[in-house]
Amino acid sequence: MGLIAEGLARVEQRIEQAAHRAGRSRGEITLIGVSKVFPAAAICEAYQAGLRHFGENYVQEFQAKRPELGDLPEATFHLIGHLQSNKARPAAELFDVIQTVDSERLAKRLDEAGRRLQVFVEVKLSPEEAKSGVSEQDLPRLLDAVRALGNLELRGLMVMPPWPENPEDSRPYFRKLRELAGRFGLAQLSMGMSGDFEVAIEEGATLIRVGTAIFGPRKKGPA
Ligand SMILES: *Cc1c(COP(=O)(O)O)cnc(C)c1O
């Protein structure tokens, strides 16, 4: 078994244990393998090992890798990194799911690209400057705007809490996201990464975004 298949098997085991502890069924949770920085070959290897959902952060990076992937039946590609409105069109062509909608302007641009897309609204729940996402205050208005756009199918909310020193640090953010999703009638919650996805599963995550624990450590760089 290759390193990626081993990583995937370990993550799978952790998901099953967390789901079991939380009294949830494994089938409610979609594992997204975050392949940013890794070459197309790593995506293919993970696909061969059974992974079907992939997350990428940068439009340009994935634009370069996509042709090398060839046809991967049933693979779903999620954009999980911040998206600028001027990249909306290529993003809409490359990805099936955009998890980082955080402004009306971006939502409109995605809609105008003319392809049917599943979208998540990214919520900013921490005061940290660098984090993208819509504020809780502006969330209702953005959700209304997204719901009015014919090509966008609003699935749920996404959050990226401050880097946790301890997995428990993320729990209040996950709990808050679940509360907001409940309040606005949204079924899907994208939350949890390599370091804290068990906590996210306990708090109701339906999609978890896991990079390092599957693909290994990333080289230092823009990621
Ligand atoms: C990189 C990234 C992840 C995966 O992080 P790991 O700690 O490697 O699992 C998940 N979500 C987002 C938005 C990311 O940018």
The ligand as an ORCA input file, in Angstrom:
! r2SCAN-3c Opt
* xyz 0 1
  C      -5.346     23.462      3.638
  C      -6.772     23.483      4.035
  C      -7.372     22.363      4.654
  C      -6.619     21.100      5.029
  O      -5.723     21.357      6.067
  P      -4.933     20.147      6.791
  O      -4.605     20.714      8.115
  O      -3.749     19.855      5.957
  O      -5.863     19.002      6.880
  C      -8.724     22.435      4.922
  N      -9.459     23.531      4.639
  C      -8.916     24.621      4.061
  C      -9.788     25.787      3.764
  C      -7.555     24.634      3.753
  O      -7.031     25.734      3.195
*
